[in-house]
Every structure is written in structure tokens, then in C-alpha cells.
């Protein structure tokens, strides 16, 4: 039976990790648990439950800074920000429904640990780019801090870049300070109908390369668009290419019209206003189109944008399934029929042929995730570097052992 440690304060967190280190007892680190199936399964007898380290501790809207406990639900953070017409610009996606958990239950610590960002990443960057500072406990059971509470703080090493995307394998964050941004006055989305994958990615590149400050660029093939909750998308009966424009009212209206004219060569155009835009980009961010197909194996593949359609076509020719594109074509989502090996050699072979990148198996059965690479395999040099970093932060391998790679 798994035993649970539930610290309520940063001091208790340090004591819990220090005990695990002294007792050589590995810990599975989690809060809400919405991403427990993202990554390789951890083989541990104890769970470190961070849910007690939650709450907004310091929010200064005028300074665009917010301090929160690491286990604070994103929904709570977003509600507090919305009350002041502000937002998390990196638009963290909600993978809860995709991964079999509740919607809206994910935490800020989970988003940072997985370095998750939504469609606005093409403009605003990743989660790691919005961390001002944090307080954490290393796998040695030692407290440490990085950064501070002001946007221009540059003290010490930029450890936030290291913590983001480490999946809790180096240290456990107790709290984090975030840079927040004003929410746009208006959001609209230009839709282009009928472009096939290759032409659509060219259209997205044209929009992103324009002077119109695009904040979202995605393409849904017809079979994916049919699953949208937005009538203008689901009822199109053909592929839908989407370009988001945000800002002040007059500016958005002008830029939307300019984008429609600019992309008219690719197909008929339409325009979504605020509520429909919010729904569409939430779907794109959280891979909502694949949620109902719980048996499919879902891949999240980062590649050169222009190579995305060829990569998806090569994989689907071998496996079947469906695909759509975000980040101007640079993020390819694949939902493939289940296979014992998750078709990892097919996916990574196509990725290599397309010029390289990163392929992550986001959803598959535990037995599959334990047996085959979930994250992009590391070369010898990178593997050695990762091991040295792990040795520095968690020499006894007590934090989420094996979550990213076997043996570390």
C-alpha cells in the first residue's frame, strides 16, 4: 500500500524530502494528480502530496506579479487574474480530460514541471519564460531559492529554466512567483476554409510572418474540425485553418480584415468573435478532439513547421489515426490506434526524416509507457549531462525516479 506524506508548509516539505533521502525512500511527487499518467510510471511506495501548499500568497496587479503556492489550481489563479483583466500569457493547457482526470483541476506547479504552454506560445513563450522566482527543496533535502519577486530580478543562476520541464525529478517547488500580463480587450479568430495540410501550414507561416501580431495559428483537418464545439468549425465539412488576433478593439478589427485579405488565396474566410474564439483555442490547447477516444495513443510532436504535414502523412500511412497542427505547424498532435509499442519507431523515424525535433508520448497504457520511450531518447552527451545534473540535485534518486528516463 502506498503511504502518503502531505506537508502543509515549506518547512514540512523540506523535512519530508530530507526523511526520504536519509531513508533511501523514493517519492512520487504530485498535487492534484491530473498529469500522473504523463511520463513513465514511477515505482515508489510513498507519495508526496503537495496539495497543502496552495493559495495566492502575493498579488500586485499594478506590478504584474503574482506569488502562489505550487499546488494552487490554475482555475483559482485564472479567476483572480480575470477579476483584474489580467492573464497567464503562456496559456497553460488543461490536459485533465485528455488524461482521464477532471477538467479545471490542474495546478500551476504541474504546468511548470511539465513546461506546458498553449497556442499563444508562438508569441508569449513557454511556461519557463514567465517564472520570476521560486522556492524549492532539492532531492538532497535542502532548501534553495532562485530569482525574486520583481520582473527585472536577475540574481543568481536562472534555475527556473532547469526546473521547468524536469517533471519533478530534480526538486520540489513550494511556491513560485509569476509574471502576469494584461488580458486583451478583444479576441477574434480568422478562419480559412478548405486548405489541405501543406497549403494550410503555408498560410499559417504567412500570417505569422506578417506585421499583424498573430497570437495563435492552428490547422484542423476536416475529420478533426468536425469534433469542435464551435458551429463555424464543426459545421464546415472541410479543413479549417485558424489565426487568432488579440488587442484593442479598433486594432483587432483592422488586423482581422487585413489577415482575411492576406489569406484569401488559400480559401473562403470567416471570423469568430470572443466566446467562440475562447472555446476554439481551449480545444486546440488541450487536444479536446482526442478526449473521447480514450483508447487511442496520443503523441505531441515538435518539429520544423514546414515539415509537419509530411511527418503526419508518413505516420498515418503506417498507422492510421488523426492529426492536427498548432504553433504554425510546429506542434503536430497525433491520435493513433493502440499498438503494443505505441508506434514509437514509426513516429520517431518520421521525425528524423523530417529534420528532427522532439516526440513525446502523452497518452498510453501504463505498460506501454513503462516499456518504451515516452520522451525523446537522449544522445550519449546529453544523457551524461542529465545524469550530472541529477547527481547534483537528487543523488539518491528519491524524486519521481524513472519518470522521464529509466534509471534516473
C-alpha positions as CSV (number, residue, x, y, z in Angstrom):
1,X,0.0,0.0,0.0
2,X,1.3,3.5,-0.9
3,X,1.9,5.8,2.0
4,X,1.2,9.5,1.6
5,X,3.2,12.4,3.0
6,X,1.3,15.7,2.9
7,X,3.3,18.7,4.0
8,X,1.4,21.9,4.9
9,X,4.3,24.3,4.9
10,X,7.7,24.7,3.1
11,X,9.4,23.6,6.3
12,X,7.4,20.4,6.4
13,X,8.2,19.8,2.8
14,X,11.9,20.0,3.5
15,X,11.5,17.6,6.4
16,X,9.6,15.1,4.3
17,X,12.2,15.1,1.5
18,X,15.1,15.0,4.0
19,X,13.5,12.0,5.6
20,X,13.1,10.3,2.2
21,X,16.7,11.0,1.4
22,X,18.0,9.6,4.7
23,X,15.8,6.6,4.4
24,X,16.6,6.0,0.7
25,X,12.8,6.0,0.1
26,X,11.7,7.2,-3.4
27,X,8.8,9.5,-3.6
28,X,6.1,10.1,-6.3
29,X,5.6,13.9,-6.3
30,X,2.1,15.1,-7.2
31,X,-0.6,17.6,-6.2
32,X,-3.9,17.3,-8.0
33,X,-2.6,14.3,-9.9
34,X,-4.0,15.4,-13.3
35,X,-0.7,14.5,-15.0
36,X,0.2,11.3,-13.2
37,X,-0.1,9.4,-16.4
38,X,2.1,11.9,-18.3
39,X,5.5,10.3,-18.4
40,X,6.8,6.9,-17.4
41,X,5.2,5.3,-14.3
42,X,7.1,5.8,-11.0
43,X,7.8,2.7,-8.9
44,X,7.5,4.1,-5.4
45,X,6.0,3.1,-2.1
46,X,5.4,6.7,-0.9
47,X,3.6,9.6,-2.4
48,X,4.5,13.2,-1.6
49,X,1.1,15.1,-1.8
50,X,1.7,18.8,-2.3
51,X,-1.9,19.8,-2.2
52,X,-1.4,21.6,1.1
53,X,1.0,24.1,-0.5
54,X,-1.7,26.1,-2.3
55,X,-3.1,29.6,-2.4
56,X,-2.4,33.0,-3.8
57,X,0.2,34.5,-1.4
58,X,1.1,37.8,-3.1
59,X,-0.6,39.5,-6.0
60,X,0.2,43.0,-7.1
61,X,-1.8,43.7,-10.2
62,X,-0.1,47.1,-10.8
63,X,3.3,45.4,-10.8
64,X,2.1,42.4,-13.0
65,X,3.4,40.0,-10.4
66,X,1.7,37.1,-8.6
67,X,3.1,34.7,-5.9
68,X,1.4,31.4,-5.4
69,X,1.8,28.0,-3.7
70,X,3.0,25.4,-6.2
71,X,-0.2,23.3,-5.8
72,X,-2.6,26.3,-6.4
73,X,-5.2,25.3,-9.0
74,X,-4.8,27.1,-12.3
75,X,-8.5,27.8,-12.2
76,X,-8.1,29.8,-9.0
77,X,-5.2,31.7,-10.4
78,X,-7.0,32.5,-13.6
79,X,-10.1,33.6,-11.7
80,X,-8.0,36.0,-9.6
81,X,-6.3,37.4,-12.7
82,X,-9.6,37.7,-14.7
83,X,-11.0,39.9,-11.9
84,X,-8.2,42.4,-12.7
85,X,-8.3,41.9,-16.5
86,X,-5.1,40.0,-16.5
87,X,-3.9,36.6,-17.6
88,X,-1.1,34.0,-17.7
89,X,0.2,34.8,-21.2
90,X,1.6,31.4,-21.8
91,X,-1.9,30.0,-21.8
92,X,-1.3,26.7,-19.9
93,X,-3.5,23.9,-21.4
94,X,-5.9,21.7,-19.5
95,X,-4.9,18.1,-20.2
96,X,-7.1,16.8,-17.4
97,X,-9.9,15.4,-19.6
98,X,-7.4,14.0,-22.2
99,X,-5.6,12.1,-19.4
100,X,-8.7,10.8,-17.6
101,X,-8.8,13.5,-14.9
102,X,-11.3,16.2,-14.1
103,X,-11.3,19.4,-16.1
104,X,-10.0,22.5,-14.4
105,X,-8.2,20.7,-11.6
106,X,-4.6,21.1,-12.8
107,X,-2.1,23.2,-10.7
108,X,0.5,25.8,-11.6
109,X,3.2,23.5,-10.3
110,X,2.2,20.8,-12.7
111,X,2.1,23.2,-15.6
112,X,5.6,24.4,-14.8
113,X,7.0,21.0,-14.0
114,X,5.9,19.9,-17.5
115,X,6.7,23.3,-19.1
116,X,3.3,23.4,-20.7
117,X,2.2,26.3,-22.9
118,X,-0.8,26.7,-25.2
119,X,-1.3,28.2,-28.6
120,X,0.0,31.6,-27.5
121,X,3.5,30.2,-27.2
122,X,4.2,31.4,-30.7
123,X,4.0,34.9,-29.3
124,X,4.5,34.7,-25.5
125,X,6.9,31.8,-25.0
126,X,6.7,28.8,-22.7
127,X,5.9,28.5,-19.0
128,X,9.6,28.8,-18.1
129,X,9.7,32.3,-19.6
130,X,7.1,33.6,-17.1
131,X,8.8,32.4,-13.9
132,X,10.3,35.3,-11.9
133,X,11.5,33.2,-8.9
134,X,10.7,30.2,-6.8
135,X,11.4,28.4,-3.6
136,X,12.1,24.7,-3.7
137,X,13.6,21.7,-1.9
138,X,16.2,19.6,-3.7
139,X,16.4,15.8,-3.6
140,X,19.2,16.3,-1.0
141,X,16.5,17.7,1.4
142,X,18.0,21.2,1.1
143,X,16.0,24.5,0.6
144,X,17.0,26.8,-2.2
145,X,15.6,29.8,-4.0
146,X,16.1,31.3,-7.4
147,X,15.1,34.8,-8.6
148,X,12.9,37.0,-6.6
149,X,9.6,38.9,-6.7
150,X,10.2,41.6,-9.4
151,X,10.2,41.2,-13.2
152,X,13.7,42.6,-13.6
153,X,15.3,40.4,-10.9
154,X,18.5,38.8,-12.4
155,X,20.2,37.5,-9.2
156,X,21.9,34.1,-9.3
157,X,21.6,31.3,-11.9
158,X,18.4,31.1,-13.9
159,X,17.3,27.8,-12.4
160,X,13.7,28.3,-13.5
161,X,14.7,27.2,-17.0
162,X,16.1,24.0,-15.4
163,X,13.1,23.3,-13.2
164,X,10.6,23.8,-16.0
165,X,10.2,20.6,-17.9
166,X,12.0,18.5,-15.3
167,X,8.8,16.7,-14.2
168,X,9.7,17.0,-10.5
169,X,12.8,14.9,-10.9
170,X,15.3,17.5,-9.6
171,X,13.5,19.4,-6.9
172,X,10.0,20.0,-5.4
173,X,8.8,23.6,-5.7
174,X,7.0,25.0,-2.7
175,X,6.0,28.3,-4.2
176,X,6.6,30.3,-7.4
177,X,6.5,34.0,-8.4
178,X,5.0,34.6,-11.9
179,X,5.0,37.4,-14.4
180,X,1.4,38.1,-15.5
181,X,0.1,40.2,-18.3
182,X,-3.0,42.4,-19.2
183,X,-5.7,40.4,-20.9
184,X,-6.6,41.6,-24.4
185,X,-9.6,43.9,-24.8
186,X,-10.8,41.9,-27.7
187,X,-10.1,38.5,-29.3
188,X,-11.1,37.4,-32.7
189,X,-10.1,34.4,-34.9
190,X,-9.9,34.4,-38.7
191,X,-10.9,31.0,-40.2
192,X,-9.8,29.9,-43.6
193,X,-11.8,27.0,-45.1
194,X,-10.7,24.2,-47.4
195,X,-6.9,24.3,-47.3
196,X,-5.2,20.9,-47.1
197,X,-2.4,20.4,-44.6
198,X,0.5,21.6,-46.7
199,X,-1.2,24.7,-48.0
200,X,-2.6,25.5,-44.6
201,X,0.8,25.5,-42.9
202,X,2.0,27.9,-45.7
203,X,-1.0,30.1,-44.8
204,X,-0.1,30.0,-41.1
205,X,3.6,30.9,-41.9
206,X,2.4,33.8,-44.0
207,X,0.2,35.0,-41.1
208,X,2.9,34.6,-38.5
209,X,5.4,36.4,-40.7
210,X,3.1,39.3,-41.2
211,X,3.0,42.6,-39.3
212,X,-0.3,41.7,-37.7
213,X,0.9,40.3,-34.4
214,X,-0.7,36.9,-34.5
215,X,-1.2,35.1,-31.2
216,X,-2.5,31.7,-32.3
217,X,-2.0,29.7,-35.5
218,X,-3.6,26.2,-35.9
219,X,-4.9,23.9,-38.6
220,X,-7.7,21.3,-38.2
221,X,-8.2,18.7,-41.0
222,X,-11.8,18.1,-41.8
223,X,-12.2,15.0,-39.6
224,X,-10.7,16.8,-36.6
225,X,-12.7,20.0,-37.2
226,X,-15.9,18.0,-37.1
227,X,-15.4,17.4,-33.4
228,X,-15.2,21.0,-32.4
229,X,-17.8,22.7,-30.1
230,X,-17.8,25.7,-32.3
231,X,-20.5,25.6,-35.1
232,X,-18.5,27.6,-37.6
233,X,-15.8,24.9,-37.3
234,X,-17.7,21.7,-36.8
235,X,-20.2,22.5,-39.5
236,X,-17.7,23.5,-42.1
237,X,-17.4,20.0,-43.6
238,X,-13.9,20.7,-44.7
239,X,-10.5,21.6,-43.2
240,X,-10.3,24.8,-41.0
241,X,-7.2,26.9,-40.6
242,X,-7.4,29.4,-37.6
243,X,-5.4,32.6,-36.9
244,X,-6.0,34.5,-33.7
245,X,-5.7,38.2,-33.3
246,X,-5.8,40.0,-29.9
247,X,-5.6,43.5,-28.7
248,X,-7.7,46.7,-28.6
249,X,-11.0,46.9,-30.5
250,X,-10.1,49.1,-33.4
251,X,-6.7,47.4,-33.9
252,X,-8.2,43.9,-33.9
253,X,-10.9,44.8,-36.4
254,X,-8.2,46.3,-38.8
255,X,-5.8,43.4,-38.4
256,X,-8.6,40.8,-38.9
257,X,-9.7,42.4,-42.1
258,X,-6.1,42.6,-43.3
259,X,-5.4,38.9,-42.4
260,X,-8.6,37.9,-44.3
261,X,-7.4,39.7,-47.4
262,X,-3.9,38.3,-47.0
263,X,-5.1,34.7,-46.7
264,X,-8.0,34.8,-49.2
265,X,-5.8,32.9,-51.8
266,X,-6.0,29.9,-49.5
267,X,-9.8,29.6,-49.3
268,X,-13.0,31.3,-48.1
269,X,-12.7,33.1,-44.8
270,X,-14.9,33.7,-41.8
271,X,-14.4,35.4,-38.4
272,X,-15.1,34.2,-34.8
273,X,-15.7,36.6,-32.0
274,X,-14.8,36.4,-28.4
275,X,-16.7,33.4,-26.8
276,X,-16.3,31.2,-29.9
277,X,-12.6,32.1,-30.1
278,X,-12.1,31.2,-26.5
279,X,-13.7,27.8,-27.0
280,X,-11.7,27.0,-30.1
281,X,-8.3,27.8,-28.7
282,X,-9.1,25.9,-25.5
283,X,-9.9,22.9,-27.6
284,X,-6.7,23.3,-29.6
285,X,-4.6,23.7,-26.4
286,X,-6.0,20.6,-24.6
287,X,-6.3,18.3,-27.6
288,X,-10.0,18.1,-26.8
289,X,-10.6,16.5,-30.2
290,X,-8.9,13.3,-28.9
291,X,-10.5,13.1,-25.5
292,X,-13.5,10.9,-26.4
293,X,-11.2,8.3,-28.0
294,X,-9.7,7.1,-24.7
295,X,-8.1,4.0,-26.3
296,X,-6.0,6.0,-28.8
297,X,-2.4,6.7,-28.1
298,X,-1.6,10.4,-28.3
299,X,1.7,11.9,-29.4
300,X,2.8,15.5,-29.1
301,X,5.5,16.1,-31.7
302,X,7.6,19.3,-32.0
303,X,9.1,19.7,-35.5
304,X,10.1,22.2,-38.1
305,X,6.7,23.8,-39.0
306,X,7.0,23.2,-42.7
307,X,7.8,19.6,-42.2
308,X,4.7,18.8,-40.0
309,X,2.3,17.8,-42.8
310,X,4.8,15.4,-44.3
311,X,5.6,13.9,-40.9
312,X,1.9,13.4,-40.1
313,X,1.2,11.9,-43.5
314,X,4.1,9.4,-43.2
315,X,3.0,8.3,-39.7
316,X,-0.7,8.0,-40.7
317,X,0.2,6.0,-43.8
318,X,1.7,3.4,-41.5
319,X,-0.6,3.5,-38.5
320,X,-3.9,5.3,-39.4
321,X,-5.3,7.8,-36.9
322,X,-5.8,11.5,-37.0
323,X,-3.6,14.6,-36.7
324,X,-3.9,18.4,-36.3
325,X,-1.4,21.2,-36.0
326,X,-0.7,24.1,-33.6
327,X,2.2,26.7,-33.3
328,X,2.0,27.4,-37.0
329,X,2.5,23.7,-37.8
330,X,5.4,23.3,-35.4
331,X,3.4,21.2,-33.0
332,X,1.8,18.1,-34.5
333,X,-0.8,16.3,-32.5
334,X,-1.3,12.6,-33.4
335,X,-4.0,10.2,-32.1
336,X,-3.1,6.7,-33.3
337,X,-4.8,3.4,-32.9
338,X,-3.3,1.5,-30.0
339,X,-0.2,-0.7,-30.6
340,X,1.9,-2.6,-28.1
341,X,4.9,-0.3,-28.9
342,X,2.8,2.9,-29.4
343,X,4.4,3.0,-32.9
344,X,7.3,4.9,-31.3
345,X,9.8,3.8,-34.0
346,X,7.4,4.9,-36.8
347,X,6.8,8.3,-35.1
348,X,10.5,9.0,-34.3
349,X,11.6,7.7,-37.7
350,X,9.3,10.1,-39.5
351,X,10.5,12.9,-37.2
352,X,14.1,12.2,-38.0
353,X,13.3,12.1,-41.7
354,X,11.6,15.5,-41.3
355,X,14.7,17.1,-39.9
356,X,14.5,16.2,-36.2
357,X,12.7,17.6,-33.2
358,X,11.0,16.0,-30.1
359,X,8.3,13.4,-29.9
360,X,6.5,12.8,-26.6
361,X,4.0,10.0,-25.9
362,X,1.4,11.9,-24.0
363,X,-1.2,9.2,-23.5
364,X,-0.8,5.4,-23.5
365,X,-1.4,2.5,-21.1
366,X,1.0,2.2,-18.2
367,X,2.5,-1.0,-19.5
368,X,3.4,0.8,-22.8
369,X,4.8,3.8,-21.1
370,X,7.0,1.6,-18.9
371,X,8.4,-0.4,-21.8
372,X,9.0,2.2,-24.5
373,X,10.5,5.7,-24.6
374,X,8.0,8.4,-23.6
375,X,10.3,11.3,-24.1
376,X,12.8,11.8,-27.0
377,X,15.7,9.5,-26.4
378,X,18.9,11.3,-25.4
379,X,22.3,11.0,-27.2
380,X,25.3,10.0,-25.1
381,X,26.5,13.5,-24.4
382,X,23.0,14.8,-23.3
383,X,22.5,11.6,-21.3
384,X,25.8,12.2,-19.4
385,X,24.9,15.9,-18.8
386,X,21.5,15.0,-17.5
387,X,23.0,12.4,-15.1
388,X,25.4,15.0,-13.7
389,X,22.6,17.5,-13.1
390,X,20.5,14.7,-11.5
391,X,23.5,13.9,-9.3
392,X,23.8,17.5,-8.2
393,X,20.2,17.9,-7.3
394,X,19.0,14.4,-6.3
395,X,21.9,12.0,-6.0
396,X,19.9,9.3,-4.3
397,X,17.1,9.4,-6.9
398,X,14.3,9.9,-4.4
399,X,12.2,12.4,-6.5
400,X,10.0,10.8,-9.2
401,X,12.5,8.1,-10.1
402,X,12.3,6.9,-13.7
403,X,9.5,9.4,-14.5
404,X,11.4,10.7,-17.6
405,X,14.0,8.1,-18.3
406,X,14.7,4.6,-16.9
407,X,17.2,4.6,-14.1
408,X,17.2,8.3,-13.3
